[in-house]
Amino acid sequence: MYLARGGGDPEGWLWALGAIALYALISYALTYRARARRGSGHPAQDALHDLTDREEPQRPRQRLVSRAIMLCGAALTGLAAYTTSGVVRVLAVAATAVVAVALWAYYDYRTHAPAAQRR
């Protein structure tokens, strides 16, 4: 009955959307940092391009797994924000986002083919 009347945390959706936006920002920042370290002339544009479509082609299966990790991480981060409240919400969102981004970055790092191997 309580859920049928629309009870609960009305700020839950805002927290969930904010957590997903934060997750996307962290992902962009990691990609930007990688591009800047590689000596890109336009690291901001290249990082944005990498998030939507990679210049260095991955195999279709690797790309699918990479995107699945990224999207599942964003969904779990949003779910953590929606289902928790108070200080626990902040800790749960931060921990979930850090773990998900670390897994995504580690997978991409492990499956990245160095330039010498692509030639």
RABEL-V104418 format. One line per field, one symbol per residue. phi: phi as a letter, one per 40 degrees, with the letter a starting at -180 (. if undefined). A space follows every 10 residues. Layout:
phi->???
//
This chain:
phi->.ccccgchcc cdcccccccc cccccccccc ccccccccgc cbcccccccc ccaccccbcd cccccccccc cccccccccc cccbagcccc cccccccccc cccccccccc ccccdcccc
//
